């Protein structure tokens, strides 16, 4: 299982800014290993950002997204101490959820 995502959420003037570094290899299925065999595709297919359980951002990735995707997004309605979580699923049906409190 990949390492945890690194998340920061900060509040300024009523707007919460979230920065996420998702730790994932994101192999596209076209690279070869040292023996010349194709490395199977392995990438995040869907992600969702939630604020206290309410979806504030959702999206899909494909094979063209680089290793360890980095997202920055903003939303209104957050309060210091609220929970922001990032959920994702990859093409192997592996899932991960990481969360942080708004500072």
N, C-alpha and C positions, 0 to 999 in steps of 0.2 A: 504494500500500500504506500502511496506517495506521502511525503512529509506534509505536515499541516500548512495550510495557507497562512500567509502573514497578512494581518488585517489591522488597519488603523481607521478609527472613525472620530472625527473632531467636529465640534459645533461652533459656528461663528455666525452671528447675526441671523439666527433662526434657520440656517441652512447647515445640514450635516454633510460633510464630505467624507467619503469612504475610499480608501486606497487598499487594493487587494493584490497580492502576489500569489497566484495559485501554483503550488509546487506540483508539476506534472510533466512527464517527458514529451508528450504530444508527438509521437512518431507518426509520420504520414503513410507508412507502408511502402515507400519507394527507396528508402536507404538500404544499404547492404552492410552486413557485418564483415569481420575480417576474413571469413571464409568465402565471401561473395554471395551469401544467401540473403534474401530479402528479410528485413526486420518487419514483423507483423505490425500493422497499424494499431495505434493505441493513443486515443485522444479524447478529450472532454467533448461530449456531445451537447449537453444542456447544463445551464447554470441558473441559479436563482438567488437573489439577494432579498432578505427579509428584515423588516424592522418590527420588532415585537410581534412576529408571526405574520405580518402583512407584507405581501410581495411589493417591493419598490423597483425591482429591475429583474428581468428574465431575458434569457437569450440562448442562442445556439452557437456552437463552434463547429468547425470542420477541420479537415486535414491541413489546411493552409495556415493555421494559427501556430505561432512560434512556441517553443518550449517555455514553460513557466509563464503563462499569460498574466499580464498586468492590467488591472482595470481601475479606473478612477470615475466615480459618479457622485452626484449630489442629489439630495432630496430634502423636502421641507417636512416639518412635523416632529423631528427628533428632539429629545430632551437629554441632557447629560445623565448618564446612568442607564439609558435604554439599551436594549440588546439589538445588535445587528449580526445576522448570520449569513453565511454564504454556503449554499448547497450545490453540489454538482454530481453528475453521473457521466461515466465515460462509456466508450463502445464495448467494454468488457463487463458492463453493468456494475462496475465498482463505484461506490458512492463515497462522498466525504461531506462533512458539515463542520465548519469552523465558525466561531463567534467571538465577538468583542463587545465591550461596553463603550458607548459614546462618551468621549472625554470632553 
